């Protein structure tokens, strides 16, 4: 990969992150976090190519850039391009889609249940709807939040907004193939041995239920590759990024 001659801003990352990215041929520079709008304007004036945004700063950047649809729905920005407008995106959702596709899980014709707390965290999983599911249940802490998330699913897809506290959530789960947990705990007795679970919280225990899980160990690498592609225009294979990931605090 040829070295970039324009700098990449790192927002909220530890100092070793810049050194690690330089090993990839990128000129990475840690920048202040106290005034996101001013930092973005300064970076564009100084002809930075883009920015990577640490998890701790992602909500703060939302109002300092022009977010794309996914970033606006999730309420977070993890990568910014300075080509033209300050274009912010949130790459975790598409990286999750890539990961599920790579797992070999048969999505076409399957049904899914997405469980979270509100429309923002459920938006993390909504792009999975492009993979050919026949129907998707969307469960949030309240029915209005579930309805808000379900409105963003593709037209023509059968969708069922649900309250995670209502017995109807358990009833829908009985006919679902894939369970996707985006936030909060799993409702008791919801996951069964015939389910496959995607756990974005890292805290759910599917072993006691006998359910299988989708391996998310490569998700951070796939996400970083997407972040760098958006922020720099350069394509990196996820395997190239494995030595860099620890320095980013990921």
N, C-alpha and C positions, 0 to 999 in steps of 0.2 A: 504494500500500500504506500503510495507516494506521500511524503511529508506535506502537511498543510502549512501554508505561509501566512495564514490568518489565525488569530487567537480564538480559542474557545473559552467562554466564561464558565467558571464553576461556582455555583451559588449554594453556599451552605455545606460544602464538602470539606473534609479534613485536608490538611496541607499535603499529605502523601499522595492524594488523588492526582494532583497536577503532575507530579513526577512520574507516576505510573502511566498516565495518558501520554506523556512525552515519549515513552518507550514505544508507543504505537505510531509515532511520527506526528503527533498533535501538539501544538503550542497551547497548553492549557494554563489558565490563570485564575487563581482564587480571587473573587471580587467581594466587596462588602454586601451585607444583607439588610442594612438598617433602613434604606429607602429604595425599594424595588423599582419604582418609576424612574428615579434619577439614575440608578445603576443601568437600567435598560437603555435609557437615552445616551448615557456616556459610552456604553459598549457599542451602540450603533455608530455614534460619532467617530469612535476609534476603529471602526471597520472590523469588529469582531464578527466571526461567522455565525455564532449562535451561542447557546448556553445549555448546560445541564443543571437541573434543579434537584437538590436533595429533598428527601421526603419531608423534612422539617420545614421547608420553605415553600412547598408547592401551593398551599392555599394563598400565601401572600402574593405570589406572582400572577394570580388569576386576573387581578384588576390592572396589572401593569403591562399586559400584552393583549393581543387579539386572540382569544382562545378558539380552537376549532370545536366542532359539535361535541365530541367525546369529552374534551377538557371542560367544557361548560357544564355538561351534565354531571360529571363526576365532581366538579368544583375544585380541580387541581390541575397544575401544569408541571410536567417533569422535563420538558425539552422545549427550547425556543429557537426558531430560525430568524435571522436578521435579514434575510433576502426579501426585499420589499417591505411589507408590514412586519411588525413584531408578532410572528405567527407562533402561538403556543399550542402544544398538544399534550396529550397524556397517553403514553405508549403502553401502559400495562394491559389495557383492554385488548389491543391487537396482539400483544405478545402472548396473552392467555389463549387467544384464538389459535395462534401459531402452535402453541404447546399442545392443545387438545388435538389439532389436526395431526401433528407429528406422533402423537401417542397411538394412533391407529384406532381410536375409539370410533365406532360406527354411529355417527350422528344422524345420518339421513334416515328419516322415518322414525326416529326416537322421540321421546318426550322428556322435557327437563323441568325441574323446579329450582328456581333461584330464590334463595332465602337471605335476607339482609335486615337492616334496621330502617333505612329510608331510601328515597329515590336516588340519592347521590351514590351510596355504596353499591346499590343494585346496578347502577349504570356501568360499573366495572365489568359486569358479565353480559350486558345486553348484546355486544357484538357477536357473541356466540350464536345468536339467533340466525346469523347468515349461513350457518353450516348445515342447514337442511332439516332442522327439527320440525315435526308436524304440529306440536303444541308446546307452549311454555307457561308454567305457572310462575307468578311473581309474588312473593310473600314479604311483607314488611311489617314493622311494628304496628302500623295502623293501616287500615284499608285505603284512605286517601293517598298515603305515600306509595302504596303498591299500585294504585291506579295511575299515579303520576309517572311511575317508572314504566308501566305497561304501555302507556301512550307512545313511548319511543321505540316499541318493537315494530318490525316491518309490517306493512299493511298486508292483510291476507293471512297472516299467521294467527292461528287460534291462541289466544292468550287469556289467562285467568288471574286477575289480581286477587290477592288473598291477605288476610291478616294472619301473621304467624301464630297468634294466640287463639285462633278460631279452629274448631274441629275440622272445618273444611280443608285446612292446610294439610292435616294428616290424611284426610280422605284423598286429596289430590296426589299426595306423595305415594300412595299405594299403587297408582298407575304410572308414575314417573320412572324413567330409566336412569337419568342423571340428576344428581343433587349438586347444586353449586352454592356454597356458603360464602357470602361476601362480607358479612359482619355479624357480630353477636354470637350467642351459643346456638347449637343445634337444638331444636325442640325435642324433648324426650320421646323415645320410641319412634321417631320419624324415619330414621335410616334403617333399612332392612338388608338382609344378605344379598338380595338381587339387585341392589342399587350400586352405582358407581358414584363416588364422591370427589368433588373438587373443593378443597378447603383453602380459601384465600386468607383465613385468619391464622392458620398454623396451630390452632388450639383444639380442633375437634378430634375426637378419638373414634375412628370408624372400626377399630379392631374388635371391640366388644360386640358390634353389630354383625360382623362377618362381611361387611360390604368391601368391595374393592375401591382403590383410590387411583386417581390420575397422578403420576409422578410429576411434581412441579420443581424438581431440583434444577432444571435448566431454565426455568422461567426468568430468573434475574439476568442470565446471559443474553437470552433472546430479547428481553426488554432493553438492555443496555445497547445492543446492536441497533435496535430501532431508535433509541434516543440519539445515538451518534449519527445515524443516517439523517435524522431530521435536523439536528443542530449543525452538522458539518457538510452534509451532502456526500459523505464518504461511506462506503459499504464495508462492514467488517463481518466476518463469519463469527458466530457466537463463540466457537472454540478459541479464537484468537484472543478473546477478552477474558478468559479464565484467570490469567495471572493478574489482571487489573482489578477484578471485582473486590478482593479484600481491602484494597486501598481506598475504595469508594465507600466503605462502610456498609456495603450491601449484604 
